[in-house]
Amino acid sequence: MIGDKSMQKLLDEPSVIHEPTANTVTKKVLIVEDDPATQFMMAEFMDALGYSYELAEDGDICLDLLANESHRFALILMDIHMPKFSGIEASARIRDMQEDPPRNLPIYLMSADQNYHSPRAAHDLGLTGALPKPVHMGELDSLLGSYL
């Protein structure tokens, strides 16, 4: 799959915007994820489920998007282990922003690290919840359906 043109597009662009044709969702999901394979998987799931989304490959890009266009997003799916600064730090910076949104946007932590899978762990970090990796399409659909 690494040679796939869709995967290459994800690798070449720091922020990828996708608007599905079959769904009239007005708000997007901001997916903050640095791993190309996980970006590809999440994009496939989002396309299959018909949700609008934007991919940001790190916390800096996420914060830039939210500083300028936070009104476009309904929620954030945030990887925890990323370069530059972690998803925990990016989430803390979002919670410290003056504007709302983005300050109070729901943020779901995505991680394979079992220390962060519980709702209590997410709450202790000031996050809305956790979405354990590997992400399952049914769980993702259920979560997104409650917001979009």
CORKA-V764693 format. One record per pair of residues at least 24 apart in sequence whose C-alpha atoms are under 6 Angstrom apart, sorted by the first residue. I is the first residue (numbers start at 1). GAP is how many residues later the second one is. D is the distance in Angstrom with one decimal. If there is no record, write none. Layout:
i & gap & d
I & GAP & D
I & GAP & D
//
This chain:
i & gap & d
14 & 43 & 5.6
15 & 40 & 5.2
15 & 41 & 4.7
16 & 38 & 5.4
16 & 39 & 5.0
17 & 37 & 4.5
18 & 34 & 5.9
18 & 35 & 5.6
19 & 33 & 4.9
20 & 30 & 5.8
20 & 32 & 5.9
23 & 27 & 5.7
27 & 45 & 5.3
27 & 46 & 5.0
27 & 47 & 5.3
28 & 24 & 4.9
28 & 25 & 4.8
28 & 45 & 4.6
28 & 46 & 5.7
29 & 24 & 4.5
29 & 44 & 5.7
29 & 45 & 5.9
29 & 46 & 5.3
29 & 47 & 5.8
30 & 24 & 5.1
30 & 46 & 4.7
31 & 24 & 4.9
31 & 45 & 5.9
31 & 46 & 4.8
32 & 24 & 4.8
32 & 25 & 5.8
32 & 46 & 4.9
32 & 47 & 5.9
33 & 24 & 5.1
33 & 46 & 5.2
34 & 24 & 5.8
59 & 31 & 5.4
70 & 31 & 5.9
70 & 32 & 5.4
75 & 30 & 5.6
75 & 31 & 4.9
75 & 32 & 6.0
76 & 31 & 4.7
77 & 30 & 5.9
77 & 31 & 4.9
78 & 31 & 4.9
78 & 32 & 5.5
79 & 30 & 5.9
79 & 31 & 4.7
79 & 32 & 6.0
80 & 31 & 5.9
//
